[in-house]
Amino acid sequence: MSGLISDYQDKYIISEYYTFNAPTREMIIEAEKKYQPIVMSGILQIADTLNKNGRIYPYEILKREADKYMELVKENVAGGELDHPDCNSLDTSILTINGWKKLIDIAEDEFIYTLNQETNKIEAHKIDKKS
């Protein structure tokens, strides 16, 4: 799998986000060598609060869905993707073989880390194109 990077300069971008405590490249490589999990932490969403989409998600619903997802995590079958792929901002960072870079700083011949969903391993792949 390779990554596709696009430039969304003329689109409205919802900039509501929370910082995750992500591991460094070295920590990811070390964890992979030892077959250890890679752990990130942060706020995904806040219940009972108006978000920038104009929605309020009740605590009970978010808790129910988080519990369902945690079951997938326990079974080692959890996956995910960006919920709104057309809303990547140029501030989005991607882990490359040379460290974290903003979308705007990614080169045409850049190698980025991706998750091989068949082997559950992190792999470096050259991007297909940057548009």
BELJOKA-V130483 format. One line per field, one symbol per residue. ss: DSSP state (2 for helix, 1 for strand, 0 for the rest). burial: + if it has 9 or more other ideal C-beta (glycine too) atoms within 8 Angstrom, else -. Layout:
ss=???
burial=???
This chain:
ss=00011000000000000000100022222222200000001000000001000001002222222222222222000000000022200000111100111122200000111111000011111100110
burial=--+-+-++----------------+-++-+++-----+--------+---+-----+---+++--+--+--+--------------++++---+++----+++--+---+++++++-----++-+-+--+-
